[in-house]
Amino acid sequence: MHDTHHGGRPRRLGASCLACPLRLKSAFKDKTDDEIRFIQAMKIDHRILRAGADIIHPGEEEAELYTLFSGWAFRYKSLPDGRRQILNFLLPGDLVGLQASLLSAAEHGIEALTEVELCVFPRKRIWDLFVKMPTLAYELAWLGSREECLIDDNLTSVGQRSASERIAALIISLYRRADALGLVTSNSFAFPLTQQQLADALGLSLVHTSKTWSRLRKAGLFALSGGRLTLLNPRLTNRMAAIYDQEGARRPLI
């Protein structure tokens, strides 16, 4: 599906928001047709980026707002010497770039972990949500708070959990998120993270990450083959079971 920007340049809008396959997933709350049409009217592009591409680069001014339609991405901050902290991982349906779109310049970067498709919304239209669709504006704020909660969980892991607990908690939480999106088959899902990315997310050295990863695999938590991770025993310990048994709330989809 194509349309045009105000200047006449073609834009690719992808599937109609009313027919969006993500809206059928159990992870998301229902919306009224009027709300979905309002979202459709806001959308200005449907963008495809390769793995490794910047969705938002640090310092970018006037960044747009996105919904991740397909693929995986991650948000990160880098130090001047090149060290990097991955703040959280983004899966389909996640809102991308809310903080950057509200600030004059992005204070973090967002990188495509796999090839991604993005629904693009102009930052200048965000205020329209608050004026014309306060329910959607509330959901926008809710999604921003949810992202903060994901970062809080990761910070808790880095500060209080052992290396084994950190890796197990991340694997199990990603599994649960992927399962709610219908991405899990026979306890298996595509797992595109490298051990370096795990290390960057969990505050571990690459060597320590590699040794701990091997230890958890030998203990029977998971198997990895052909880029797919199979969760074998999420109740390997009581602490792992507590993470696995947490109920996930349905969330809005913008």
HELIX and SHEET records of a PDB file:
HELIX    1   1 CYS A   17  ALA A   19  5                                   3    
HELIX    2   2 PRO A   21  LEU A   24  5                                   4    
HELIX    3   3 ASP A   33  MET A   42  1                                  10    
HELIX    4   4 LEU A   98  LEU A  102  1                                   5    
HELIX    5   5 ARG A  123  ARG A  125  5                                   3    
HELIX    6   6 ILE A  126  LYS A  132  1                                   7    
HELIX    7   7 PRO A  134  GLN A  160  1                                  27    
HELIX    8   8 ALA A  163  ALA A  180  1                                  18    
HELIX    9   9 GLN A  195  LEU A  202  1                                   8    
HELIX   10  10 LEU A  206  ALA A  219  1                                  14    
HELIX   11  11 ASN A  238  TYR A  244  1                                   7    
SHEET    1   A 2 HIS A   2  THR A   4  0                                        
SHEET    2   A 2 PRO A  10  ARG A  12 -1                                        
SHEET    1   B 4 ASP A  45  LEU A  49  0                                        
SHEET    2   B 4 VAL A 116  PHE A 121 -1                                        
SHEET    3   B 4 LEU A  65  SER A  70 -1                                        
SHEET    4   B 4 LEU A  95  VAL A  96 -1                                        
SHEET    1   C 4 ASP A  54  ILE A  56  0                                        
SHEET    2   C 4 GLY A 109  ALA A 112 -1                                        
SHEET    3   C 4 ALA A  73  SER A  78 -1                                        
SHEET    4   C 4 ARG A  84  LEU A  90 -1                                        
SHEET    1   D 3 SER A 188  ALA A 190  0                                        
SHEET    2   D 3 ARG A 228  LEU A 231 -1                                        
SHEET    3   D 3 PHE A 222  SER A 225 -1                                        
END                                                                             
